[in-house]
Amino acid sequence: MRPLSLKGHDRALTRVRLNREGDLLFSSSKGKSVCVWFTENGERLGTYDGHNGAIWDVDVSWDSGHLVSSAADNTMKVWDVETGRSLFTVPCKTVCRSVALSFSGNLIALTTTKIAMEKETLRVVDMRDREQMVGQGHVMHQTLDSQSTCIFSHLDDRVLLGDMMGKLTDFDMRAGNGDAVNFQQAHGYGILDLQLSKDQAFVISASSDKTAKLHDASTLNHLKTYKSGRPVNSAAISPTHDHIVLGGGEEAIHVTQTAGSSGQFEAKLYHLVFEEEFARFKGHFGPINSIAFHPNGNTIVSGGEDGYIRIQELDPEYAEYEYEY
């Protein structure tokens, strides 16, 4: 099937995110606005304007009611998805790097970066508390050792961090003291992306050590390793098949020194259990920064350093494809 190639950002993509039904696609870039698209035909519905710096991460609630975005203008914003109105702006002391919405859509986890004397932090705020949404108070606040990416790994209870030292850290919100309840040294280099499986049983981590790894989401035990020849910027687990997809490629800073083919800018499909690569999709002419599976399992969305979003619908044969072993 021919992919849709969407151009709505002038600068490199940082995140592509689909809502639960898969009809809406949200994208953020190193520009100043978040775009929303119809996944079916690639039509752009509109933009969320208000940030004044690169937008590093976005997440959407389960009911597609709220959108959250974290940016280099030291703020995290909550948007009304339907109207595009900015509901809250939460100030941060430094760049807000990663953001995640909980299962209920009430809690927001965000991480900030280290600048001068300000350390990296993890904050969790409750959207129902107006004081927390203007920067006064929080549900949880932790000082971190290094810049991290965060997700809610179990309902509204647990926040999982992957940091630039390759470590996974699990925080249980119910513990009271906010201390880490579990950690695992998962990678040799920084973790760039974390994504959950549909049933929240597994989490996949993408790293600049040229691998993606599958972990048990509750114990953080390492289960599988998927090796790529280049840094992996993003990885996603199929909701319908035992497959995973990796996106990455030679770092943008080195791209001019490599031939197009050797940069490995393809999205790669691997078998979840057997760790074997069985398909690739070309298209981007720069590294893939973010990748996601559509909830129907038959479409892959990727956002690249080239500023393009590609919606790759897989052939009907893919649905019947059985891995022989």
C-alpha positions in Angstrom: 0.0 0.0 0.0 1.2 3.5 -0.8 2.0 5.5 2.4 0.6 8.9 3.1 3.4 11.5 3.6 2.2 14.5 5.7 4.0 17.8 5.8 2.8 20.1 8.6 5.9 20.9 10.5 8.9 23.0 9.3 11.3 21.3 11.7 12.2 17.8 12.9 9.4 15.7 14.4 9.7 14.8 18.1 6.6 12.7 18.7 3.7 11.1 16.9 0.8 9.9 19.1 -2.5 8.2 18.2 -5.6 8.3 20.3 -7.2 5.1 21.5 -9.6 4.7 18.6 -6.8 5.6 16.1 -8.8 8.1 14.2 -6.7 11.1 15.3 -3.0 11.6 15.0 -1.2 14.2 17.1 2.3 15.3 16.1 4.9 17.6 17.8 8.1 19.0 16.4 11.0 21.3 17.2 8.7 24.1 15.9 6.1 25.8 18.2 2.9 24.0 17.5 1.2 20.6 17.8 -0.7 19.4 14.8 -3.8 17.1 14.7 -4.6 15.0 11.6 -7.2 12.5 10.4 -5.4 9.2 10.2 -7.7 7.9 7.5 -6.9 10.4 4.8 -4.0 12.5 6.2 -6.2 15.7 6.4 -4.9 18.2 8.9 -7.7 19.2 11.3 -5.8 22.0 13.0 -3.0 23.1 15.3 -2.5 23.9 19.0 -0.6 27.1 19.2 0.7 28.7 22.3 4.1 27.3 23.1 7.2 29.4 22.4 9.9 26.8 21.9 10.5 23.3 20.7 7.8 20.9 21.7 9.4 17.7 23.0 6.5 15.4 23.8 2.7 15.1 23.6 0.2 12.7 25.0 -3.6 12.4 24.7 -6.2 11.1 27.2 -8.1 7.9 26.7 -11.3 9.7 25.9 -9.5 12.1 23.5 -10.7 15.0 25.6 -7.4 16.4 26.7 -4.0 16.8 25.1 -0.8 17.6 27.1 2.4 18.9 25.6 5.9 19.6 27.1 8.2 22.3 25.6 11.5 24.1 25.7 9.8 27.3 26.8 9.8 25.8 30.4 6.1 25.0 30.4 3.7 22.1 30.1 0.3 22.8 28.6 -3.1 21.1 28.8 -5.3 21.5 25.7 -8.9 20.9 24.9 -8.6 18.5 21.9 -11.9 19.6 20.3 -11.6 23.4 20.5 -7.8 23.7 20.5 -8.1 26.0 23.6 -5.2 26.0 26.2 -6.8 25.0 29.5 -3.8 25.1 31.8 -0.1 26.2 31.6 2.1 24.6 34.2 5.4 26.5 34.7 8.7 24.5 35.1 12.0 25.8 36.3 13.8 24.3 33.3 13.0 22.7 29.9 10.0 20.3 30.2 11.3 17.2 28.3 8.7 14.4 28.6 5.0 14.2 29.6 2.5 11.4 30.1 -1.2 11.2 31.0 -2.4 8.5 33.4 -5.1 5.9 32.5 -7.9 8.0 34.0 -6.6 11.2 32.4 -6.5 13.0 35.8 -2.7 12.7 36.6 0.1 14.2 34.5 3.7 13.1 34.9 6.4 15.4 33.5 10.2 15.4 33.6 12.5 18.4 33.4 16.2 18.7 32.4 19.2 20.0 34.3 20.2 23.6 33.7 22.9 25.3 35.8 22.0 24.6 39.5 18.5 23.2 38.7 18.6 19.4 38.8 16.5 17.0 36.7 13.1 16.4 38.3 10.0 14.2 38.0 6.7 15.8 38.9 3.2 14.4 39.0 0.3 16.8 39.1 -3.4 16.3 39.4 -5.5 18.1 36.7 -8.5 18.4 39.1 -6.4 20.5 41.6 -6.3 24.1 40.2 -3.3 25.0 42.5 -1.2 22.2 41.1 -2.0 23.3 37.6 -0.4 26.8 38.2 2.8 25.3 39.6 1.9 25.3 43.3 2.0 21.9 44.8 2.1 18.4 43.4 1.2 14.8 44.0 4.8 13.7 43.7 8.2 15.3 43.2 11.5 13.5 42.8 15.0 14.8 42.0 16.6 12.6 39.3 20.2 11.7 38.4 19.8 12.3 34.7 17.4 13.4 31.9 14.6 11.0 31.6 11.6 9.9 29.5 8.4 8.9 31.5 5.2 6.9 31.0 2.5 5.6 33.3 3.2 1.9 33.4 0.1 0.8 35.4 -3.2 2.6 35.5 -2.8 5.7 37.8 -0.4 3.9 40.2 3.0 3.7 38.7 5.4 5.9 36.7 8.2 4.4 34.8 11.3 6.4 33.9 14.0 5.6 31.4 17.1 7.8 31.8 20.2 8.8 29.8 22.3 6.3 31.8 20.3 3.4 30.4 18.4 2.8 33.7 14.7 2.0 34.2 13.2 3.2 37.4 9.7 2.5 38.7 7.9 4.8 41.1 4.8 3.7 42.9 2.4 6.6 43.6 0.8 4.6 46.4 4.0 4.2 48.4 3.5 7.6 50.0 7.2 8.6 50.2 7.6 8.7 46.4 10.7 6.6 46.5 11.6 4.2 43.7 10.2 0.7 44.2 12.2 -1.0 41.5 15.0 -0.3 39.0 16.9 -2.1 36.4 20.1 -1.3 34.4 18.6 -2.0 31.0 20.9 -0.4 28.4 24.5 0.7 28.0 23.5 4.1 26.7 20.6 6.5 27.1 17.0 5.3 26.8 15.2 7.5 24.3 11.7 6.1 24.3 9.4 3.9 26.3 6.1 2.4 25.1 3.6 0.0 26.7 1.9 -3.0 25.0 -1.9 -2.7 24.7 -2.6 -4.9 27.8 0.1 -3.1 29.8 2.0 -6.4 30.4 5.1 -5.4 28.5 7.2 -2.3 28.0 9.7 -1.7 25.2 12.7 0.6 25.6 14.5 2.2 22.7 18.2 3.2 23.2 21.1 4.8 21.5 23.1 1.6 22.2 21.6 0.3 18.9 19.1 -2.0 20.6 15.5 -2.1 21.8 14.6 -4.3 24.7 11.3 -5.9 25.9 10.7 -5.9 29.7 8.0 -7.2 32.0 6.1 -4.0 32.9 5.5 -5.0 36.6 8.9 -6.5 37.5 11.1 -4.7 34.8 12.7 -8.1 34.1 14.5 -8.1 30.7 12.8 -10.5 28.3 14.0 -9.9 24.7 16.6 -7.8 22.8 16.1 -6.5 19.3 19.4 -5.5 17.6 19.7 -2.8 15.1 22.8 -1.5 13.3 22.1 2.1 14.3 20.7 4.0 17.3 17.1 3.2 18.0 15.1 6.4 18.7 11.7 4.8 19.1 10.0 1.4 19.3 6.4 0.2 19.5 4.6 -3.1 20.2 1.9 -4.3 17.8 -1.6 -4.5 19.5 -2.7 -7.4 17.3 0.4 -9.4 16.4 3.5 -10.7 18.1 5.5 -8.0 16.3 7.4 -4.9 17.2 8.6 -2.0 15.1 11.8 0.0 15.5 12.6 3.5 14.2 15.9 5.3 14.3 19.0 5.5 12.1 22.3 7.3 12.1 22.2 10.4 14.3 21.2 13.6 12.5 24.6 15.2 13.3 26.4 12.4 11.3 23.9 12.1 8.4 25.9 14.3 5.9 28.9 11.9 6.3 27.0 8.8 5.3 25.4 7.4 2.1 21.6 7.3 2.2 21.4 3.6 2.4 24.0 3.2 5.2 22.1 5.6 7.4 19.4 2.9 7.9 16.5 5.3 8.1 14.0 2.5 7.6 11.3 1.4 10.0 12.1 -2.3 10.9 9.6 -5.0 11.9 10.8 -7.7 14.2 9.1 -10.8 15.6 8.4 -10.2 19.3 9.4 -13.7 20.5 12.1 -14.7 18.0 13.9 -11.3 17.9 14.3 -11.6 14.1 13.8 -8.8 11.6 11.4 -9.7 8.8 10.5 -6.4 7.0 11.6 -2.8 6.4 9.9 0.3 5.2 11.8 3.0 3.4 10.7 6.6 3.0 12.3 9.0 5.4 15.5 10.7 4.4 16.7 11.2 8.0 16.5 9.3 11.2 13.0 8.3 12.5 12.5 10.1 15.8 9.1 8.6 16.8 7.1 5.6 15.7 3.7 4.2 16.7 1.3 1.4 15.8 -2.3 2.1 15.0 -4.7 0.4 17.4 -5.9 -1.8 14.5 -2.4 -3.2 14.2 -2.3 -2.8 10.4 -0.9 0.7 10.2 2.5 2.2 11.3 3.0 5.9 11.8 6.4 7.4 11.9 7.8 11.0 12.3 11.3 11.8 11.1 14.1 14.3 11.4 13.1 15.4 7.8 9.9 17.0 9.1 7.6 14.5 7.5 5.0 12.1 9.0 4.5 8.9 7.2 1.4 6.7 7.6 2.2 3.3 6.3 -0.8 1.0 5.8 0.3 -2.6 5.7 -0.8 -4.9 2.9 -3.8 -7.2 3.6 -1.4 -10.2 3.5 0.2 -8.8 6.7 -3.0 -9.6 8.6 -2.8 -13.3 7.6 1.0 -13.5 7.9 2.1 -16.4 10.1 5.8 -16.6 11.2 7.1 -20.1 10.4 9.2 -21.9 13.0 
